[in-house]
Amino acid sequence: MAVFSLCYPFNPPILCSLSSDIPPLALNLAGSLPATRRRHKTTGGFVVSSAHSNPRILKPNKKSRYGQMLSPYDSDEDEEEEDSEDDDEDDVAGDDWLLDDDFAEISDYSGKGKKAKLQRRTNAKRGGKKGINRSWDLRSAKSEESESDEEDMDIDIGGSSLAKKRKKETGSWGIEDRGKVKSRNQYPRLSEEIDMDEKWIPLLDYLSTYGLKDSHFLQMYERHMPALQINVLSAEERLEYLLSVGVKQRDIKRMLLRQPQILQYTVENNLKAHISFLKSLGIPSSKIGQIVAASPSLFSYSVENSLKPTIRYLIEEVGINENDIGKVVQLSPQILVQRIDISWNTRYMFLSKELGAPRDSVVKMVKKHPQLLHYSIDDGLLPRINFLRSIGMHNSDILKVLTSLTQVLSLSLEDNLKPKYMYLVNELNNEVHILTKYPMYLSLSLDQRIRPRHRFLVALKKAPKGPFPLSSLVPNDESFCQQWAGTSLEKYLDFRQRLLLKDFARKYEKKR
């Protein structure tokens, strides 16, 4: 029997155990609504009480590794150290949401500095049974045999059910190498900061194969200590299942740092149920891994009490067509784990009051760029609207631009919108009203497309007199060379490369 636990009064119910049988979207979403919705006096609709907005999104105050303040609205940089991308690539409808790491985290931190003893006591209260998940230890073969029944038990999140005893096969990870596990000296920082248990070492050794280090384990401990008490075989089974549904091995590290509870989620009662739910939305199997990697916290939300009501709200209250739901979730998986009723109502009311936006226009914006529902009004939407006003655009013009290219609301003012505007009027000799006809200009890379094509046509003396035609920026490179430059693609690419090198050298000299 499925058991759920409400851990916080205003947070979504955290999943303890779920059935893996997920009926199709069209048949079963409505059945879960009566218990999870309530009438709202002001709107007349229902609100979903099973998800909440992320304060890190609405009030961004994090700093980069260099000390600068960061905002999800000013760049598309991944917050991971090893990944970074240009924030104004030509294909704005691609998989760029994977880089929006700011829009993903919902789970709560465990208190920093808590000792293992205190954590165990807390876990025991939540589970009603022994709160410490049985871990591997270095026992003699005889003691292992006598205690094998205990050793294989793995307590689920709420302590509501015990994982079935798993048969230990000779070829499983850790069996052959039990005598080769590292000592606690291999994890000096973890040993120094906390009361580290030797029983954790096999799990730490296994997780190290995904690139996690001593400092990462400390982060996992501070966020959710019980995750380090998981049986290594159980952890292996769960991570291998995630890999089997398309999660990349390089993403496992980031997922565990953000949501270490994943190690506790059983395959049969949790992971499979959530994957089946995503597939029921029409999301292709090839995209499942990307969605899970972008929003691993979705596994902590009940399918019946949280995820399905969120989808039903998007269909019935917001007005997203059921056939478009899968695409919306692909563009912004985090939409599943936020307080969607508040996010929608506040942004719809703001855009309606500020720009006179009709409901249909706002719905179009959400369909094209559902990240809109994550952006802060004061720090994200309003500054960009005010910028467009400052360059001479009327509210009706701004509405046309945003309805056609909602991604404008995610672009940096200083590094993206302002430089492109200055190039538009000073170099291309265009007026700002042209943006209502070619809003995609704002989504194109200034360094990789706008400037190279303009200067290439000027160098060939094929640039038309007067305002530079923005239509020449729209086609791909090959079509541009055929239709506008009348030259080979290789010649244009060589020109662009040399131009980029000159610009880089110029910027480098300025910094010296």
Rosetta blueprint (number, residue, H / E / L):
1 M L
2 A L
3 V E
4 F E
5 S E
6 L L
7 C L
8 Y L
9 P L
10 F L
11 N L
12 P L
13 P L
14 I E
15 L E
16 C E
17 S E
18 L L
19 S L
20 S L
21 D L
22 I L
23 P L
24 P L
25 L H
26 A H
27 L H
28 N H
29 L L
30 A H
31 G H
32 S H
33 L L
34 P L
35 A L
36 T L
37 R E
38 R E
39 R E
40 H L
41 K L
42 T L
43 T L
44 G L
45 G L
46 F E
47 V E
48 V E
49 S L
50 S L
51 A L
52 H L
53 S L
54 N L
55 P H
56 R H
57 I H
58 L H
59 K L
60 P L
61 N L
62 K L
63 K E
64 S L
65 R L
66 Y L
67 G L
68 Q L
69 M E
70 L L
71 S L
72 P L
73 Y L
74 D L
75 S L
76 D L
77 E L
78 D L
79 E L
80 E L
81 E L
82 E L
83 D L
84 S L
85 E L
86 D L
87 D L
88 D L
89 E L
90 D L
91 D L
92 V L
93 A L
94 G L
95 D L
96 D H
97 W H
98 L H
99 L H
100 D L
101 D H
102 D H
103 F H
104 A L
105 E L
106 I L
107 S L
108 D L
109 Y L
110 S L
111 G L
112 K L
113 G L
114 K L
115 K L
116 A H
117 K H
118 L H
119 Q H
120 R H
121 R H
122 T H
123 N H
124 A H
125 K H
126 R H
127 G H
128 G L
129 K L
130 K L
131 G L
132 I L
133 N L
134 R L
135 S L
136 W L
137 D L
138 L L
139 R L
140 S L
141 A H
142 K H
143 S H
144 E H
145 E H
146 S H
147 E L
148 S H
149 D H
150 E H
151 E H
152 D L
153 M L
154 D L
155 I E
156 D L
157 I L
158 G L
159 G L
160 S L
161 S L
162 L E
163 A L
164 K L
165 K L
166 R L
167 K L
168 K L
169 E L
170 T L
171 G L
172 S L
173 W L
174 G L
175 I L
176 E L
177 D L
178 R H
179 G H
180 K H
181 V L
182 K L
183 S L
184 R H
185 N H
186 Q H
187 Y L
188 P H
189 R H
190 L H
191 S H
192 E H
193 E H
194 I L
195 D L
196 M L
197 D L
198 E H
199 K H
200 W H
201 I H
202 P H
203 L H
204 L H
205 D H
206 Y H
207 L H
208 S H
209 T L
210 Y L
211 G L
212 L L
213 K L
214 D H
215 S H
216 H H
217 F H
218 L H
219 Q H
220 M H
221 Y H
222 E H
223 R H
224 H H
225 M H
226 P H
227 A H
228 L H
229 Q H
230 I L
231 N L
232 V H
233 L H
234 S H
235 A H
236 E H
237 E H
238 R H
239 L H
240 E H
241 Y H
242 L H
243 L H
244 S H
245 V L
246 G L
247 V L
248 K L
249 Q H
250 R H
251 D H
252 I H
253 K H
254 R H
255 M H
256 L H
257 L H
258 R H
259 Q L
260 P H
261 Q H
262 I H
263 L H
264 Q H
265 Y L
266 T L
267 V H
268 E H
269 N H
270 N H
271 L H
272 K H
273 A H
274 H H
275 I H
276 S H
277 F H
278 L H
279 K H
280 S H
281 L L
282 G L
283 I L
284 P L
285 S H
286 S H
287 K H
288 I H
289 G H
290 Q H
291 I H
292 V H
293 A H
294 A H
295 S L
296 P H
297 S H
298 L H
299 F H
300 S H
301 Y E
302 S L
303 V H
304 E H
305 N H
306 S H
307 L H
308 K H
309 P H
310 T H
311 I H
312 R H
313 Y H
314 L H
315 I H
316 E H
317 E H
318 V H
319 G L
320 I L
321 N L
322 E H
323 N H
324 D H
325 I H
326 G H
327 K H
328 V H
329 V H
330 Q H
331 L H
332 S L
333 P H
334 Q H
335 I H
336 L H
337 V H
338 Q L
339 R L
340 I H
341 D H
342 I H
343 S H
344 W H
345 N H
346 T H
347 R H
348 Y H
349 M H
350 F H
351 L H
352 S H
353 K H
354 E H
355 L H
356 G L
357 A L
358 P L
359 R H
360 D H
361 S H
362 V H
363 V H
364 K H
365 M H
366 V H
367 K H
368 K H
369 H L
370 P H
371 Q H
372 L H
373 L H
374 H H
375 Y L
376 S L
377 I H
378 D H
379 D H
380 G H
381 L H
382 L H
383 P H
384 R H
385 I H
386 N H
387 F H
388 L H
389 R H
390 S H
391 I L
392 G L
393 M L
394 H L
395 N H
396 S H
397 D H
398 I H
399 L H
400 K H
401 V H
402 L H
403 T H
404 S H
405 L L
406 T H
407 Q H
408 V H
409 L H
410 S H
411 L L
412 S L
413 L H
414 E H
415 D H
416 N H
417 L H
418 K H
419 P H
420 K H
421 Y H
422 M H
423 Y H
424 L H
425 V H
426 N H
427 E L
428 L L
429 N L
430 N L
431 E L
432 V H
433 H H
434 I H
435 L H
436 T H
437 K L
438 Y L
439 P H
440 M H
441 Y H
442 L H
443 S H
444 L L
445 S L
446 L H
447 D H
448 Q H
449 R H
450 I H
451 R H
452 P H
453 R H
454 H H
455 R H
456 F H
457 L H
458 V H
459 A H
460 L L
461 K L
462 K L
463 A L
464 P L
465 K L
466 G L
467 P L
468 F L
469 P L
470 L H
471 S H
472 S H
473 L H
474 V L
475 P L
476 N L
477 D H
478 E H
479 S H
480 F H
481 C H
482 Q H
483 Q H
484 W H
485 A H
486 G L
487 T L
488 S L
489 L H
490 E H
491 K H
492 Y H
493 L H
494 D H
495 F H
496 R H
497 Q H
498 R H
499 L H
500 L H
501 L H
502 K H
503 D H
504 F H
505 A H
506 R H
507 K H
508 Y H
509 E H
510 K H
511 K H
512 R L
